[in-house]
Amino acid sequence: MDLEKVYSYIDSNLQSHIAKIQELLKQPSISAEKYGIQECAQLLERYFHDLGCESTEIAQTDGNPVVYAKYDAGAKKTVIVYMMYDTQPVAGEEWVSPPLEANLVDISPFGKCIVARGAINTKGPLRAFLNSMESIKAVGEELPVNLKFVAEGEEELGSVHLPQFMERYKERLSDATAVFFPGTTQDQKGRVRMTLGWKGIVYFELECSGKLWKKGPMEYDVHSSNKAWVDSPVWRIIHALSTMTSKDGNKILIDRWYENVKPPSKEDLQLVNRLAKTFDEETVKEMIKVDRFIDNLHGKKLLMKYLYSTTLNVDGIWGGYTGPGTKTVLPYKVTVKMDVRLVPNQKPSEVLPKIRRHLDKMGYRDIFIRRLEAGYSWAKTSVKEPLVQAAIQAYRSFGYEPEIWPHMGGSAPLCLFNQGPLYLPFVGGGLGHGGKAHSPNEYFVIEGNDKVGGLAACEKSYVAILDAYSKTEEKTKAVRKRR
């Protein structure tokens, strides 16, 4: 492939590429509210058809549809391109620009950025990837690999029904050699952070009520003066939560919680040692707005804590009155939303039974556990995989030496591709930067600066990664399964 010819086309057609990203971002796709989902799926199907996919399909599930498409380039390698087209809600948030208008806004020090819900997570990179593939064809070249697109509409809900799709389509996906997740890898200072894995996740609620406890108000909140002679479900769940961790909340005290936690591999430790030399914790502090980390850790110890800790987190607690002013009540019910992040080799199926046994043992049999989402397991790829090496080569071709992270603290449903029956390596990435995912003023850098790549660099990097991968020697699935 004549890369320079493709790159030149991208540079010359950047305005039309921006417009295509804006078109997709203006189409709502808020999965929690089922707002615009079907329309967005139809728009994606049109995009795949316009690219020249020989087959496109809106695959229905018991939830939101998955948009599937196949592009046959006659190549030796076939890459599954995993995408997500759903986004988080925007109600009640204050934005500098309306979240569904996808306007260009100057954000220092990056210059022009698109501000919109889904700008970086991940409709912006999704459309940028399609722009890059269209650019290859526009200059008379052929894509370097065959592509199979899997674009789901429930990632923000925990990919609840993606396993349904994977079961139905596993034969169609069985000839794939790798999985690519288009995104951006650069931080605010331009450093490329390349991740080789994700933690798993389980999301659930605990509920304590007077009705189940047989103490406290049974049917509705009552006047708070009744606390003098009526028990409180709120205090009960607070004390129940306190039994689950150490006083600082950082060590989980549930029996056998750590029994399946696998220590880092030799390869992982080598990567962490290398990462510790370049890791910039001050940038992370600035991005997430914290003054210090747990136990005031730094360097390698901090990285090990972040990468290899399984967590039990309280996402929110509510019950009774939380509005303005005063309303003195004794709540009859209290609910706690919680999530668990899983590291190798923890299994999602073991989490809630262990919590149930713990609550029972501590005398809280009445506290109800409600699993909210399917959740998914952890996923990992070796740095030695051809696709990973291709991405490293591509970043270096643009003058960036990537930081390689064994995995990240967040979660994504790549385990559905990485584990049985497909056993595929994966990598997410691309140059460029964006931020404030799930937050007001979510943005995707378009212009960029001398350190952070803009949209043109992002699209070029996608082309470079697939081109480099097409020239690698591939491992067999049997080798990956044994590893």
ABEGO torsion letter per residue (X at the ends): XBAAAAAAAAAAAAAAAAAAAAAAAABBBBAAAGBGAAAAAAAAAAAAAAAGBABBBBBBBABBBBBBBBBBAGBABBBBBBBBABBBBABGBBBABBAAAGBBBBBOAAEBBBBBBGAAOAAAAAAAAAAAAAAAAAAGBBBABBBBBBBBAAAAAGGAAAAAAAAAAAAAAAABABBBBBBBABBAAGBBBBBABBBBBBBBBBBBBAAAAGBEBAABBBBAAAAAABBBAAAAAAAAAAAABBAAGABBABBGAAAABBBBBAAAAAAAAAAAAABBAAAAAAAAGBABBBGGBBEAAAAAAAAABBBBBBABBBEEBABBEBBBBBBABBBBBBBBBBBOABBAAAAAAAAAAAAAAAGAAABBBBBABAEBBBBBBBAABAAAAAAAAAAAAAGBBBBBBABBABBBAAAAAABOAAGBBBBBEEBEBBBGBGBBGBBBBAAEBAABBBAAAAAAAAAAAAAAAAABBBBBAAAAAAX
